[in-house]
Amino acid sequence: METQESAFSLMELFKMGGAFMWPLLLFSIAASAISLERVLYLLYHNLRLDDLQRRAEEYIRDGDFAGAQEYLKTLTRRRIGARILLALVRKPELSEHQMEKAVEAEAMTQINALENGFNFLTALGSLSPLTGFLGTVSGMIGAFKSIAEATEVNAQIVANGIYEALITTVFGLIIALIAMIFHSLFTHVVDKFAADVEKTCSELITEIALTHAVKETAPQAEPPQAFLGLPLTASFAPSAEPPPEPPAPPSAETPAYKPVQSDVVPAEPSQAFFAPPAETPAYKPVQSDIVPAEEYT
């Protein structure tokens, strides 16, 4: 009995709200459907990334990018993070900037899929209270019209008009409250997932760059050097070519010594060098014209 009375009261409230209760009913159905669909979508798709990052790093350190791709492909149905990381390991030969661009494009696609319907929730959260206020204003207009047409004005006439007018405002605010609550929860989940994706992709790009750097700096095996001037063949099988002949031994006969004729004329000894020394002339006193000082005294 109480259930029938409550249902009857709800239907009566809907009828008393007037024509603006119909758009509010559509808004409530749309908000409920979008919220339920997003809840099921987020529950179906696992948004964890820690286990994917751990396994992907193991494959990257081993240089097994093909194995990483096979592992991530098996999880792309229910793991959105696997789809994003697959775009990262699919072309590891790209530069860091190119890998960032590829991951960014794939991440934006997947995040947009997660945010599908969020704009409708925002719009419903804004339109529902405005529609309720519009119904309230319309009800107030009807209430004042009833007061103007009444011969006797009393509080009951005014109260009934205001009571009917405020019903639309209540329903509009309830719908907006539900829509904004779900929108805030969904936005928080998606923002957290986007932050985890950015952190994970940055660490994996660094890991790939380090793997390439280690491969480039690894010492290459040098070919075997020649031994005693002879080149080493790839195998130890004997060569089909005959061995080189040894050099011929020197002849036993020694040629006779023959003097070498020279056209150079020997220089004659210098006569000045062997000439006897000249005689030393006899000493002759030198006569001087200087008068001694005694002759002047």
C-alpha angles and dihedrals in degrees: 000000000000090000092055091048092050091047090047090049091051092050090047091052090050091052093046091053092069131214095328091068090075096064088044089054091053091048091052093050092048094048092049093047095049093046093049093047092051092048091053092045093052092045092050095049114062110221098192117126107172096084092044092051093049094052094042091053090053091054092045094051089053090048090239100138092155090058091049090053093050091048094050094044090061090058102043094098097069103009115077090183090059090058091053095046090046089062087054100052095036093083108022092162091074122100121261092258092051092048090051090052093049093049092045092054093049093044091052090052093051095043090051088054089053091049093051108133097016092110090053091053090051091049093048091048089056100039098047098065091041090053089048091051089049090054090049092053090047090051092049090053089053091047094053090045090056090049090052093050096044118097092207118039118209137161093256093066093050093044094051092051094049091044092055093044096054094055093079091050091054094050092046093052092048092053092047092049093053093046094049094047093055091042091054092048093049092046091052092052094048094046091052091049091049091052091050091049092052092049095045095047092048092053093046092049089053090049092051091049091051091049091053091046092053091050092050094049096044112115113254121227109258119223116251114272124238116270118223091344094303119115118241116236124222092251136030093241114123115261119250092224117093117252116261117267116253117248117268115263118248118267118266095222115087113210117240118259114259121187116237115242111229127197094204112118113219114241117248117238114262113255092210090060094052097037116115116253118266120257117264111243119240119263115261122187115239115235114227129203093209112118115218117246093242092070091065094056 
